[in-house]
Amino acid sequence: METITGAEIVVRCLAEEGVEYVFGYPGGAVLNIYDELFKQDKVKHVLVRHEQGAAHAADGYSRSSHRTGVCLVTSGPGVTNAVTGIATAYMDSIPMVVITGQVPTHAIGQDAFQECDTVGITRPCVKHNFLVKDVKDLATTIRKAFYLAATGRPGPVLVDIPKDVTQAKTEYHYPKTVAMRSYNPVTKGHAGQIKKAVQLLLEAKRPMVYAGGGVILNNASAQLTRLVRLLGFPCTTTLMGLGGFPATDPQFTGMPGMHGTYETNMAMQSCDVLLAIGARFDDRVIGNPQHFFRADRKIVHVDIDPSSISKRVKVDVPIVGYVGDVLDEMLRILESSPQRPDAQALKAWWAEIKEWQRRECLKYDKSSDKIKPQAVIEALYAETKGEAFVTSDVGQHQMWAAQYYKFDKPRRWINSGGLGTMGFGLPAAMGVQLANPDATVACVTGEASFQMCLQELSTCKQYHIPVKVVNLNNRYMGMVRQWQEFFYGNRYAESYMDALPDFVKLAEAYGHVGMRIEKPGDVEGALKEAFKLKERLVFLDFITDQTENVFPMVPGGKGLTEMILAEEL
């Protein structure tokens, strides 16, 4: 066997895993690894301008490609800067391998320069982490990291490598397979439970299918779509599940939850059988669990993570396994069975849902002389024909993008759902564009969120990343302002952004194209012009109506049916 350094082993392992891009930022503890990256051309490195951006870019790359994202940062502040991005990926179950530098093994615990307890700091926000103290363990550890990140419930796995380990030499061998006694995720659902679930679905009078991000992560969109169409049931997908079932399909009722549609929330509350697939009944989806509870409703819950089942809502038929495998088995049973759902009951149920849909809960004033943010998203959808990859930051603009851009395909909607991370949009868009070089990528953002990671405009310039940034600029931290208006007596404490840059000049300073749009009649034309510039990053600064709010809205602590609608104010 060949004897090589730990740094060479890291790079060889990445090549063995088929890693295309590493997003990172160099520093003293990882310079040996960077030196080896410099000597080869199989694994490309993308130099971000902040370690948070490295984690978000690796995250966006993974979400849009079904591959494991990789980022590389140095010890101390390099790691702590990346923690927000690591936690973002953890909350949304995104497979990532994070390689971090550490001070030499003899200096660990001595308060050495740029030392921090990386394992301790990241333990709550990774699927697993390792501190490699012996170069002989390095290749096996990296193999384990990739295996852990992508199997079971996916998530970020961190490998912390002291500098002397990257300098030490050992024989190189990369294991083809890996086995871990303590880690054996169940992937096949229990056959008896699946049969019980199918029988409940066939007997339902008022059924509902509720799908989440697990459908996207397990590439099970095709099976979900087949199941929903075969049964004729209404279907909703969460913020993380958008695109898992086509949004233009008449059986799609919209998103559920805090900013979900009126018809979806009413149906979720009123159904007699709820099939939850790859979703976790989180607080933003079901509101108050006590309000959501109904003794006469049966719940089937399919998830790869047993700890997510009956965590917030008690379920009747738990099924642990990959959602794709479980849906395949459900389809096999249904397609071989002569029994079908009660057509008359289903017709009556759809009639009730259509009555709720007549409330037109997403309507807004289209005659205003100010740019309405909803209109910008609708124009973006029309201009891109619904085919774009859309990243977003967090806030009102995120909800409007989710409500008004109709995602028909999975992995096209890239956003921070669980952690709600401002600054996610632009670096995630970089990762998406590099994973999908010929695709149209748009980043929907707000002026507050964008300033969190705006330095990545420099990365976009260096690597010729032509994303289109759609800034819904209302000169406020919009969602904070909305809550202050509704629940804090219009006291806008620190939510007004009264020292904003000229975003057009800012974009131009980084070598990009900037546009400022102030009139509703100019929205469509600006988007057309921007998307014609296929090789350039274009920053579109839309000056939108400051008073516009996101509706419907379920206030915190309230039940799903206790929605505030625009017409009620």
Buried (B, 14 or more C-beta within 10 A) or exposed (E): EEEBBBBBBBBBBBEBBEBBBBBBBBBBBBBBBBBBBEEEEEBBBBBBBBBBBBBBBBBBBBBBBBBBBBBBBBBBEBBBBBBBBBBBBBBBBBBBBBBBBBBBBEBBEEEBEBBBBBBEBBEEBBBBBBBBBEBBBBBBBBBBBBBBBBBBBBBBBBBBBBBBBBEBEBEBEBEEEBEEEEBEBBBEBBEEBBBBBBBBBBBBBBBBBBBBBBBBBBBBBEBBBBBBBBBBBBBBBBBBBBBBBBBEBEBBBBBBBBBBBBBBBBBBBBBBBBBBBBBBBBEBBBBBEEBBEEEEBBBBBBBBBBEBBBBBBEBBBBBBBBBBBBBBBBBEBBEEEEEEBBEEBBEEBBEBBEEBBEBEBBEBEEEEEBBBBBBBBBBBBEBBEBEBBBBBBBBBBBBBBBBBBBBBBBBBBBBBBBBBBBBBBBBBBBBBBBBBEEEBBBBBBBBBBBBBBBBBBBBBEEBEBBBBBBBBBBBBBBBBBBBBBBEEEEEEEEBEBEEEEEBBEBBEEBEBBBBBBEEBEBBBEBBEBBBEEEEBBBBBBBBBBEEBBBBBBBBEEBBBBBBBBBEEE
